[in-house]
Amino acid sequence: MAGRNHLFIPGPTNTPHSVLSAMHLPMEDHRSPIFPKLLKPILEDLKKVFGTETGQCFIFPATGTAGWEVALTNCLNPGDKVLIYRIGQFAHLWIEMAKKLGFDVEVHEIEWGKGIPVDHLEARLKQDTQHEIKAVLATYNETSTGVTTDIPGIRNALDAANHPALLFVDGVSAIASIKFDMDAWGVDGTISGSQKGFMLPAGLAILAFSAKALKASETAKCPRGFLSLQDQINSNKDGYTPYTASSPMLHGLRASLDLLFEEGLENVYARHHRLAEGVRRAVAAWGLKICAVPGVESDTVTAILVPEDKDAREVISTAYNKYNISLGAGLAQLSGKVFRIGHIGDMNDVSLLGAIAGVEMALLDNGIAIQPGSGVAAAIEYYRTTA
Ligand SMILES: *Cc1c(COP(=O)(O)O)cnc(C)c1O
């Protein structure tokens, strides 16, 4: 098919030209005297993106999933109790990993489309007077449902209960695209990956840990090998890595950080909010509903429900095969019920209008009775008047 495939999935996201070109270079000696000039400033600059001055950033040649494991195995002891709400598929996968690693996982079931209930959490933590819960795991932006959870609210719940548990946050589809303030929000471990807000290919787990988490890691007894924070600390101190670094990815990350700082993080967050709002207005104009309940809608991904007698997989398939656009699928219990529009990373009004127009055609082709042009009209009116 002529023209390009348009990527509107919530990761991998579109990679900007400057990032692509920065990665196109000959391989380098990762033990050379100049390598630290690349790595050290990246690790420092990442702190700004995570909103931490007192914490430390880490890069593992892996994906976000490995980041979950880094947090669990470096900071906890075997069999420790961890608390987590199953708010969607990514929370579910973190739960499954924690179980496989032998932790005592206290799971609370939540209807998909809602965030973590901070009042419930506060009550539960107050009950835990023996402080058996060693960590609270929270998915900040649940990519499967398009829900953003109130992380400061979780911090408040921990503080109100005067509970010492570590707070680990999955920010894979949030960091570098929606507001995150690790120090102010009292987060101990934040997990991200290269292929979402950082606009890179998949391949780097990008993480930040607080002083409290790093202190815990000094005595924590869970076995860890490749994913050891201490090995990273020892090598990073001099600007090196414990094993071969993916230098093209690091050059790409440098270019991505430069773009983020050039736009300004606050502007990046505002852009994501504005783009997301246009999509929400389009969905409302179609007369469709989104999976997220009011008040927790994500600014990086929108999960849109199709009418009950329709199959969202057909919409996604038409969009791809006939119009060459990639939409996100419904995951697990949402399969066939939702399709997702990713509006994260390198995105602007007109590119997103392409997604909205393509979705309209795919909806109409599948007999979903929307008014042609209604979503596009709602979005253009919003974008035009807020630009
Ligand atoms: C994409 C994603 C992950 C998984 O990341 P991988 O890089 O695929 O391992 C984890 N959590 C959330 C919220 C995500 O969106």
Residues whose N, C-alpha, C, O or C-beta is under 5 A from the ligand:
A	BS01	LIG	G11 T63 G64 T65 F90 N141 T143 D170 V172 S173 G193
